[in-house]
Structure formats: C-alpha cells, structure tokens
Amino acid sequence: MKNILVLCTGNSCRSQIAHAYLKYFSFKKANIYSAGIEKHGINPKAIAIMQEDGIDIREHSCNLIDEYINIDFDFIITVCDHAKEFSPDIFSKKAVRMHKNFKDPSKVKGDNQKIYDAFEATRNQIKDYCRSFVKENL
C-alpha cells in the first residue's frame, strides 16, 4: 500500500480537499495524509463545498508536517507554491515529489457568490487532479 502526503501552508483548505479526493479515488490502495507548514484549522467553507459533492471532511484533523516524520512516503504532493518553497526536506529521498499550485479560495474577497465560486472552482480543479493522479500512479 502506498503512503501519500499532501502539503499546504495551513492544512485548512486545499490539502484537506485533496486528502479527501485522494482517499475517495484510491479506494484503499493508499494511506492518505495531509499536513501544513503551519496549522490553521479546517476552513468551514472547505467543509461545506465538499459536502456538496457528498464527501464529509468534518472529522479530518489539521496537522503539522513534522507529525509525519516517521512515515515512509511514496509520494509527497504540494498543493501551493508556499508549501513547495518552505517545506523542509525531512522525508525519505525515495518519495516522489509532485507539485500543483491551486489558488487559495480563502484569500478571495468579495460577496458570498464570488467566494463560493472560488471554493467551487478550486474544489473541482483539485478533484480532477486527484482523479488523474490516482489513475496514473496507483
């Protein structure tokens, strides 16, 4: 079974969404973990947008990267440029590192519709990425 770590800045939104979709699409072919360089808590809008797609992430935990130092990862996926730039190289050299920057919907300013649209767009992009990742790598 493969071990996959998804990294983001605060483990609050994009990494949580990717964690959920990787778990869903891999269907017990991998152990999925997510963490952040910092710990921001799970964004309620990320929870809501995932519920719309039938996936419940309310029970996910928000974790720091160093909590997983003893796990031998096969893949480490960074989902934001900040995490790619600042994540320490504390994991096995055998891990395949992949990067895909997704816009942070929590940074969008505007009315409720504009914010919702940003979360929906990011969710859909991450979903497509995760589906492809699983198909190509697992």
TIVO-2410 file (N, C-alpha, C; in nm, 3 decimals):
# residues 138
REC num residu      c1      c2      c3 atome chaine
REC   1      M   0.085  -0.117   0.000     N      A
REC   1      M   0.000   0.000   0.000    CA      A
REC   1      M   0.089   0.124   0.000     C      A
REC   2      K   0.056   0.221  -0.084     N      A
REC   2      K   0.133   0.345  -0.095    CA      A
REC   2      K   0.096   0.443   0.016     C      A
REC   3      N   0.193   0.525   0.056     N      A
REC   3      N   0.171   0.634   0.151    CA      A
REC   3      N   0.185   0.765   0.077     C      A
REC   4      I   0.082   0.849   0.088     N      A
REC   4      I   0.079   0.977   0.016    CA      A
REC   4      I   0.057   1.089   0.117     C      A
REC   5      L   0.141   1.192   0.108     N      A
REC   5      L   0.128   1.311   0.192    CA      A
REC   5      L   0.095   1.431   0.103     C      A
REC   6      V  -0.009   1.505   0.142     N      A
REC   6      V  -0.047   1.628   0.072    CA      A
REC   6      V  -0.009   1.744   0.164     C      A
REC   7      L   0.068   1.838   0.111     N      A
REC   7      L   0.115   1.951   0.190    CA      A
REC   7      L   0.062   2.083   0.138     C      A
REC   8      C   0.028   2.169   0.231     N      A
REC   8      C  -0.015   2.305   0.200    CA      A
REC   8      C   0.037   2.395   0.313     C      A
REC   9      T   0.009   2.522   0.303     N      A
REC   9      T   0.058   2.613   0.406    CA      A
REC   9      T  -0.004   2.584   0.542     C      A
REC  10      G  -0.137   2.586   0.551     N      A
REC  10      G  -0.201   2.575   0.682    CA      A
REC  10      G  -0.284   2.450   0.704     C      A
REC  11      N  -0.288   2.358   0.608     N      A
REC  11      N  -0.367   2.235   0.617    CA      A
REC  11      N  -0.512   2.266   0.653     C      A
REC  12      S  -0.565   2.370   0.589     N      A
REC  12      S  -0.701   2.413   0.622    CA      A
REC  12      S  -0.800   2.399   0.507     C      A
REC  13      C  -0.753   2.399   0.384     N      A
REC  13      C  -0.846   2.402   0.271    CA      A
REC  13      C  -0.800   2.311   0.157     C      A
REC  14      R  -0.705   2.356   0.078     N      A
REC  14      R  -0.664   2.282  -0.041    CA      A
REC  14      R  -0.610   2.143  -0.009     C      A
REC  15      S  -0.525   2.131   0.091     N      A
REC  15      S  -0.472   1.999   0.127    CA      A
REC  15      S  -0.580   1.909   0.183     C      A
REC  16      Q  -0.676   1.967   0.254     N      A
REC  16      Q  -0.787   1.887   0.308    CA      A
REC  16      Q  -0.875   1.834   0.196     C      A
REC  17      I  -0.901   1.917   0.097     N      A
REC  17      I  -0.982   1.876  -0.019    CA      A
REC  17      I  -0.908   1.765  -0.096     C      A
REC  18      A  -0.779   1.786  -0.120     N      A
REC  18      A  -0.700   1.685  -0.192    CA      A
REC  18      A  -0.694   1.555  -0.113     C      A
REC  19      H  -0.676   1.564   0.017     N      A
REC  19      H  -0.673   1.446   0.103    CA      A
REC  19      H  -0.801   1.365   0.083     C      A
REC  20      A  -0.915   1.432   0.087     N      A
REC  20      A  -1.044   1.364   0.074    CA      A
REC  20      A  -1.060   1.299  -0.063     C      A
REC  21      Y  -1.025   1.370  -0.169     N      A
REC  21      Y  -1.041   1.312  -0.302    CA      A
REC  21      Y  -0.941   1.199  -0.329     C      A
REC  22      L  -0.820   1.213  -0.282     N      A
REC  22      L  -0.724   1.103  -0.300    CA      A
REC  22      L  -0.772   0.978  -0.227     C      A
REC  23      K  -0.825   0.997  -0.109     N      A
REC  23      K  -0.879   0.883  -0.034    CA      A
REC  23      K  -0.997   0.821  -0.110     C      A
REC  24      Y  -1.083   0.905  -0.160     N      A
REC  24      Y  -1.201   0.857  -0.234    CA      A
REC  24      Y  -1.162   0.781  -0.361     C      A
REC  25      F  -1.076   0.842  -0.442     N      A
REC  25      F  -1.042   0.781  -0.571    CA      A
REC  25      F  -0.949   0.661  -0.558     C      A
REC  26      S  -0.863   0.659  -0.455     N      A
REC  26      S  -0.770   0.547  -0.440    CA      A
REC  26      S  -0.837   0.424  -0.382     C      A
REC  27      F  -0.948   0.440  -0.319     N      A
REC  27      F  -1.029   0.332  -0.261    CA      A
REC  27      F  -0.941   0.221  -0.201     C      A
REC  28      K  -0.877   0.255  -0.092     N      A
REC  28      K  -0.797   0.159  -0.012    CA      A
REC  28      K  -0.669   0.111  -0.080     C      A
REC  29      K  -0.624   0.181  -0.184     N      A
REC  29      K  -0.496   0.148  -0.246    CA      A
REC  29      K  -0.382   0.229  -0.186     C      A
REC  30      A  -0.416   0.325  -0.099     N      A
REC  30      A  -0.313   0.412  -0.041    CA      A
REC  30      A  -0.359   0.464   0.095     C      A
REC  31      N  -0.259   0.496   0.175     N      A
REC  31      N  -0.283   0.568   0.300    CA      A
REC  31      N  -0.261   0.716   0.269     C      A
REC  32      I  -0.360   0.797   0.297     N      A
REC  32      I  -0.351   0.939   0.263    CA      A
REC  32      I  -0.336   1.020   0.390     C      A
REC  33      Y  -0.244   1.115   0.387     N      A
REC  33      Y  -0.218   1.206   0.498    CA      A
REC  33      Y  -0.215   1.348   0.442     C      A
REC  34      S  -0.249   1.445   0.525     N      A
REC  34      S  -0.230   1.584   0.485    CA      A
REC  34      S  -0.175   1.661   0.603     C      A
REC  35      A  -0.099   1.764   0.570     N      A
REC  35      A  -0.034   1.844   0.674    CA      A
REC  35      A  -0.004   1.982   0.620     C      A
REC  36      G   0.032   2.069   0.712     N      A
REC  36      G   0.071   2.204   0.675    CA      A
REC  36      G   0.203   2.243   0.739     C      A
REC  37      I   0.261   2.346   0.684     N      A
REC  37      I   0.379   2.405   0.745    CA      A
REC  37      I   0.338   2.477   0.872     C      A
REC  38      E   0.216   2.528   0.870     N      A
REC  38      E   0.152   2.590   0.985    CA      A
REC  38      E   0.020   2.515   1.007     C      A
REC  39      K  -0.047   2.546   1.115     N      A
REC  39      K  -0.173   2.478   1.148    CA      A
REC  39      K  -0.281   2.584   1.165     C      A
REC  40      H  -0.374   2.591   1.068     N      A
REC  40      H  -0.476   2.696   1.069    CA      A
REC  40      H  -0.615   2.647   1.109     C      A
REC  41      G  -0.637   2.518   1.117     N      A
REC  41      G  -0.772   2.465   1.142    CA      A
REC  41      G  -0.846   2.452   1.010     C      A
REC  42      I  -0.937   2.358   1.003     N      A
REC  42      I  -1.008   2.332   0.877    CA      A
REC  42      I  -1.107   2.444   0.848     C      A
REC  43      N  -1.101   2.494   0.727     N      A
REC  43      N  -1.187   2.604   0.684    CA      A
REC  43      N  -1.331   2.555   0.669     C      A
REC  44      P  -1.427   2.621   0.736     N      A
REC  44      P  -1.567   2.580   0.726    CA      A
REC  44      P  -1.622   2.582   0.583     C      A
REC  45      K  -1.572   2.671   0.500     N      A
REC  45      K  -1.618   2.675   0.361    CA      A
REC  45      K  -1.566   2.555   0.283     C      A
REC  46      A  -1.450   2.504   0.319     N      A
REC  46      A  -1.399   2.382   0.256    CA      A
REC  46      A  -1.487   2.263   0.295     C      A
REC  47      I  -1.527   2.259   0.420     N      A
REC  47      I  -1.618   2.154   0.466    CA      A
REC  47      I  -1.749   2.160   0.386     C      A
REC  48      A  -1.804   2.279   0.373     N      A
REC  48      A  -1.933   2.297   0.304    CA      A
REC  48      A  -1.924   2.260   0.156     C      A
REC  49      I  -1.817   2.301   0.089     N      A
REC  49      I  -1.807   2.275  -0.055    CA      A
REC  49      I  -1.787   2.125  -0.081     C      A
REC  50      M  -1.720   2.057   0.011     N      A
REC  50      M  -1.703   1.913  -0.004    CA      A
REC  50      M  -1.833   1.838   0.024     C      A
REC  51      Q  -1.910   1.887   0.120     N      A
REC  51      Q  -2.039   1.824   0.148    CA      A
REC  51      Q  -2.130   1.830   0.025     C      A
REC  52      E  -2.119   1.937  -0.053     N      A
REC  52      E  -2.198   1.947  -0.176    CA      A
REC  52      E  -2.165   1.835  -0.274     C      A
REC  53      D  -2.043   1.782  -0.265     N      A
REC  53      D  -2.002   1.673  -0.354    CA      A
REC  53      D  -2.014   1.538  -0.283     C      A
REC  54      G  -2.080   1.536  -0.169     N      A
REC  54      G  -2.106   1.411  -0.098    CA      A
REC  54      G  -1.990   1.358  -0.016     C      A
REC  55      I  -1.892   1.441   0.014     N      A
REC  55      I  -1.777   1.398   0.093    CA      A
REC  55      I  -1.771   1.480   0.221     C      A
REC  56      D  -1.766   1.412   0.333     N      A
REC  56      D  -1.767   1.476   0.464    CA      A
REC  56      D  -1.624   1.483   0.520     C      A
REC  57      I  -1.572   1.604   0.536     N      A
REC  57      I  -1.438   1.620   0.593    CA      A
REC  57      I  -1.442   1.683   0.732     C      A
REC  58      R  -1.559   1.685   0.793     N      A
REC  58      R  -1.571   1.746   0.927    CA      A
REC  58      R  -1.482   1.678   1.029     C      A
REC  59      E  -1.456   1.550   1.013     N      A
REC  59      E  -1.376   1.475   1.110    CA      A
REC  59      E  -1.227   1.476   1.079     C      A
REC  60      H  -1.187   1.540   0.970     N      A
REC  60      H  -1.044   1.550   0.938    CA      A
REC  60      H  -0.974   1.628   1.049     C      A
REC  61      S  -0.848   1.599   1.066     N      A
REC  61      S  -0.769   1.676   1.162    CA      A
REC  61      S  -0.675   1.769   1.087     C      A
REC  62      C  -0.634   1.872   1.152     N      A
REC  62      C  -0.538   1.967   1.098    CA      A
REC  62      C  -0.403   1.932   1.160     C      A
REC  63      N  -0.306   1.901   1.075     N      A
REC  63      N  -0.178   1.850   1.124    CA      A
REC  63      N  -0.060   1.931   1.073     C      A
REC  64      L   0.047   1.925   1.151     N      A
REC  64      L   0.174   1.987   1.111    CA      A
REC  64      L   0.262   1.883   1.042     C      A
REC  65      I   0.345   1.928   0.955     N      A
REC  65      I   0.430   1.840   0.875    CA      A
REC  65      I   0.518   1.749   0.960     C      A
REC  66      D   0.570   1.799   1.069     N      A
REC  66      D   0.662   1.718   1.149    CA      A
REC  66      D   0.594   1.604   1.224     C      A
REC  67      E   0.462   1.601   1.226     N      A
REC  67      E   0.390   1.490   1.289    CA      A
REC  67      E   0.406   1.360   1.210     C      A
REC  68      Y   0.450   1.370   1.086     N      A
REC  68      Y   0.458   1.253   0.999    CA      A
REC  68      Y   0.602   1.217   0.962     C      A
REC  69      I   0.696   1.265   1.037     N      A
REC  69      I   0.837   1.246   1.003    CA      A
REC  69      I   0.878   1.098   0.999     C      A
REC  70      N   0.810   1.013   1.073     N      A
REC  70      N   0.848   0.872   1.079    CA      A
REC  70      N   0.775   0.785   0.976     C      A
REC  71      I   0.698   0.845   0.888     N      A
REC  71      I   0.627   0.767   0.785    CA      A
REC  71      I   0.708   0.770   0.656     C      A
REC  72      D   0.721   0.656   0.596     N      A
REC  72      D   0.797   0.642   0.472    CA      A
REC  72      D   0.701   0.668   0.355     C      A
REC  73      F   0.703   0.788   0.301     N      A
REC  73      F   0.609   0.827   0.196    CA      A
REC  73      F   0.659   0.786   0.058     C      A
REC  74      D   0.564   0.746  -0.025     N      A
REC  74      D   0.593   0.716  -0.165    CA      A
REC  74      D   0.576   0.840  -0.252     C      A
REC  75      F   0.478   0.924  -0.214     N      A
REC  75      F   0.451   1.049  -0.286    CA      A
REC  75      F   0.431   1.162  -0.186     C      A
REC  76      I   0.485   1.276  -0.219     N      A
REC  76      I   0.458   1.399  -0.145    CA      A
REC  76      I   0.411   1.501  -0.246     C      A
REC  77      I   0.288   1.547  -0.227     N      A
REC  77      I   0.225   1.639  -0.321    CA      A
REC  77      I   0.206   1.774  -0.252     C      A
REC  78      T   0.268   1.877  -0.305     N      A
REC  78      T   0.243   2.012  -0.254    CA      A
REC  78      T   0.136   2.075  -0.342     C      A
REC  79      V   0.039   2.141  -0.275     N      A
REC  79      V  -0.074   2.199  -0.348    CA      A
REC  79      V  -0.075   2.351  -0.344     C      A
REC  80      C   0.036   2.408  -0.297     N      A
REC  80      C   0.052   2.554  -0.305    CA      A
REC  80      C   0.201   2.585  -0.315     C      A
REC  81      D   0.231   2.696  -0.380     N      A
REC  81      D   0.372   2.735  -0.401    CA      A
REC  81      D   0.444   2.758  -0.269     C      A
REC  82      H   0.377   2.814  -0.171     N      A
REC  82      H   0.439   2.843  -0.042    CA      A
REC  82      H   0.487   2.713   0.024     C      A
REC  83      A   0.404   2.610   0.022     N      A
REC  83      A   0.443   2.482   0.082    CA      A
REC  83      A   0.561   2.420   0.007     C      A
REC  84      K   0.560   2.432  -0.124     N      A
REC  84      K   0.671   2.377  -0.204    CA      A
REC  84      K   0.801   2.448  -0.168     C      A
REC  85      E   0.793   2.579  -0.154     N      A
REC  85      E   0.913   2.658  -0.127    CA      A
REC  85      E   0.965   2.640   0.015     C      A
REC  86      F   0.874   2.625   0.112     N      A
REC  86      F   0.916   2.627   0.251    CA      A
REC  86      F   0.905   2.494   0.325     C      A
REC  87      S   0.861   2.390   0.258     N      A
REC  87      S   0.853   2.262   0.330    CA      A
REC  87      S   0.994   2.207   0.350     C      A
REC  88      P   1.024   2.168   0.471     N      A
REC  88      P   1.158   2.114   0.498    CA      A
REC  88      P   1.175   1.978   0.432     C      A
REC  89      D   1.297   1.946   0.400     N      A
REC  89      D   1.326   1.819   0.335    CA      A
REC  89      D   1.355   1.716   0.444     C      A
REC  90      I   1.249   1.679   0.517     N      A
REC  90      I   1.266   1.588   0.631    CA      A
REC  90      I   1.223   1.445   0.599     C      A
REC  91      F   1.177   1.423   0.478     N      A
REC  91      F   1.125   1.292   0.443    CA      A
REC  91      F   1.223   1.214   0.356     C      A
REC  92      S   1.195   1.087   0.344     N      A
REC  92      S   1.277   0.996   0.265    CA      A
REC  92      S   1.302   1.052   0.125     C      A
REC  93      K   1.421   1.029   0.079     N      A
REC  93      K   1.457   1.074  -0.057    CA      A
REC  93      K   1.386   0.989  -0.163     C      A
REC  94      K   1.333   0.874  -0.124     N      A
REC  94      K   1.265   0.788  -0.223    CA      A
REC  94      K   1.129   0.843  -0.263     C      A
REC  95      A   1.074   0.930  -0.181     N      A
REC  95      A   0.941   0.984  -0.211    CA      A
REC  95      A   0.944   1.065  -0.340     C      A
REC  96      V   0.848   1.038  -0.424     N      A
REC  96      V   0.833   1.117  -0.547    CA      A
REC  96      V   0.762   1.245  -0.508     C      A
REC  97      R   0.826   1.357  -0.539     N      A
REC  97      R   0.766   1.487  -0.507    CA      A
REC  97      R   0.696   1.542  -0.629     C      A
REC  98      M   0.572   1.585  -0.605     N      A
REC  98      M   0.492   1.642  -0.713    CA      A
REC  98      M   0.437   1.775  -0.665     C      A
REC  99      H   0.413   1.865  -0.759     N      A
REC  99      H   0.362   1.997  -0.722    CA      A
REC  99      H   0.257   2.043  -0.820     C      A
REC 100      K   0.151   2.096  -0.764     N      A
REC 100      K   0.045   2.160  -0.844    CA      A
REC 100      K  -0.010   2.273  -0.758     C      A
REC 101      N   0.010   2.395  -0.802     N      A
REC 101      N  -0.039   2.510  -0.727    CA      A
REC 101      N  -0.186   2.535  -0.759     C      A
REC 102      F  -0.268   2.534  -0.656     N      A
REC 102      F  -0.409   2.567  -0.670    CA      A
REC 102      F  -0.433   2.701  -0.600     C      A
REC 103      K  -0.513   2.786  -0.661     N      A
REC 103      K  -0.544   2.914  -0.599    CA      A
REC 103      K  -0.612   2.891  -0.465     C      A
REC 104      D  -0.578   2.977  -0.370     N      A
REC 104      D  -0.635   2.967  -0.235    CA      A
REC 104      D  -0.769   3.039  -0.232     C      A
REC 105      P  -0.880   2.966  -0.226     N      A
REC 105      P  -1.011   3.032  -0.227    CA      A
REC 105      P  -1.037   3.112  -0.100     C      A
REC 106      S  -0.967   3.080   0.007     N      A
REC 106      S  -0.988   3.154   0.132    CA      A
REC 106      S  -0.932   3.295   0.125     C      A
REC 107      K  -0.854   3.324   0.024     N      A
REC 107      K  -0.797   3.459   0.007    CA      A
REC 107      K  -0.885   3.549  -0.079     C      A
REC 108      V  -0.989   3.492  -0.140     N      A
REC 108      V  -1.076   3.569  -0.229    CA      A
REC 108      V  -1.163   3.664  -0.146     C      A
REC 109      K  -1.170   3.787  -0.191     N      A
REC 109      K  -1.253   3.889  -0.127    CA      A
REC 109      K  -1.370   3.919  -0.220     C      A
REC 110      G  -1.481   3.954  -0.159     N      A
REC 110      G  -1.598   3.988  -0.240    CA      A
REC 110      G  -1.723   3.939  -0.173     C      A
REC 111      D  -1.829   3.936  -0.252     N      A
REC 111      D  -1.958   3.893  -0.196    CA      A
REC 111      D  -1.960   3.740  -0.183     C      A
REC 112      N  -2.065   3.690  -0.121     N      A
REC 112      N  -2.076   3.546  -0.095    CA      A
REC 112      N  -2.068   3.463  -0.222     C      A
REC 113      Q  -2.127   3.511  -0.331     N      A
REC 113      Q  -2.125   3.436  -0.456    CA      A
REC 113      Q  -1.983   3.425  -0.512     C      A
REC 114      K  -1.909   3.533  -0.505     N      A
REC 114      K  -1.771   3.532  -0.556    CA      A
REC 114      K  -1.685   3.434  -0.474     C      A
REC 115      I  -1.704   3.435  -0.344     N      A
REC 115      I  -1.628   3.344  -0.257    CA      A
REC 115      I  -1.670   3.199  -0.283     C      A
REC 116      Y  -1.800   3.176  -0.293     N      A
REC 116      Y  -1.849   3.041  -0.324    CA      A
REC 116      Y  -1.791   2.992  -0.456     C      A
REC 117      D  -1.794   3.076  -0.558     N      A
REC 117      D  -1.741   3.038  -0.690    CA      A
REC 117      D  -1.594   3.000  -0.681     C      A
REC 118      A  -1.518   3.072  -0.599     N      A
REC 118      A  -1.375   3.042  -0.583    CA      A
REC 118      A  -1.356   2.906  -0.518     C      A
REC 119      F  -1.432   2.877  -0.413     N      A
REC 119      F  -1.421   2.747  -0.348    CA      A
REC 119      F  -1.464   2.635  -0.442     C      A
REC 120      E  -1.570   2.656  -0.516     N      A
REC 120      E  -1.618   2.554  -0.610    CA      A
REC 120      E  -1.514   2.528  -0.719     C      A
REC 121      A  -1.456   2.634  -0.774     N      A
REC 121      A  -1.356   2.618  -0.880    CA      A
REC 121      A  -1.233   2.543  -0.829     C      A
REC 122      T  -1.185   2.580  -0.712     N      A
REC 122      T  -1.068   2.514  -0.655    CA      A
REC 122      T  -1.099   2.368  -0.625     C      A
REC 123      R  -1.216   2.342  -0.567     N      A
REC 123      R  -1.256   2.204  -0.540    CA      A
REC 123      R  -1.256   2.121  -0.668     C      A
REC 124      N  -1.314   2.173  -0.773     N      A
REC 124      N  -1.324   2.099  -0.899    CA      A
REC 124      N  -1.187   2.075  -0.962     C      A
REC 125      Q  -1.099   2.173  -0.953     N      A
REC 125      Q  -0.963   2.156  -1.007    CA      A
REC 125      Q  -0.888   2.048  -0.928     C      A
REC 126      I  -0.901   2.052  -0.796     N      A
REC 126      I  -0.834   1.952  -0.713    CA      A
REC 126      I  -0.893   1.813  -0.740     C      A
REC 127      K  -1.022   1.806  -0.754     N      A
REC 127      K  -1.088   1.677  -0.782    CA      A
REC 127      K  -1.033   1.617  -0.912     C      A
REC 128      D  -1.025   1.697  -1.017     N      A
REC 128      D  -0.972   1.649  -1.145    CA      A
REC 128      D  -0.827   1.604  -1.131     C      A
REC 129      Y  -0.748   1.683  -1.059     N      A
REC 129      Y  -0.607   1.649  -1.039    CA      A
REC 129      Y  -0.594   1.516  -0.965     C      A
REC 130      C  -0.671   1.498  -0.858     N      A
REC 130      C  -0.663   1.377  -0.777    CA      A
REC 130      C  -0.709   1.254  -0.855     C      A
REC 131      R  -0.813   1.269  -0.933     N      A
REC 131      R  -0.860   1.158  -1.017    CA      A
REC 131      R  -0.749   1.115  -1.113     C      A
REC 132      S  -0.686   1.210  -1.178     N      A
REC 132      S  -0.577   1.180  -1.270    CA      A
REC 132      S  -0.457   1.120  -1.199     C      A
REC 133      F  -0.424   1.176  -1.084     N      A
REC 133      F  -0.309   1.126  -1.008    CA      A
REC 133      F  -0.329   0.978  -0.976     C      A
REC 134      V  -0.445   0.943  -0.925     N      A
REC 134      V  -0.472   0.804  -0.887    CA      A
REC 134      V  -0.465   0.713  -1.010     C      A
REC 135      K  -0.525   0.757  -1.118     N      A
REC 135      K  -0.527   0.677  -1.242    CA      A
REC 135      K  -0.384   0.653  -1.293     C      A
REC 136      E  -0.299   0.753  -1.284     N      A
REC 136      E  -0.164   0.743  -1.339    CA      A
REC 136      E  -0.062   0.680  -1.244     C      A
REC 137      N  -0.087   0.688  -1.113     N      A
REC 137      N   0.016   0.648  -1.017    CA      A
REC 137      N  -0.018   0.532  -0.926     C      A
REC 138      L  -0.143   0.495  -0.919     N      A
REC 138      L  -0.180   0.384  -0.830    CA      A
REC 138      L  -0.230   0.270  -0.912     C      A
***
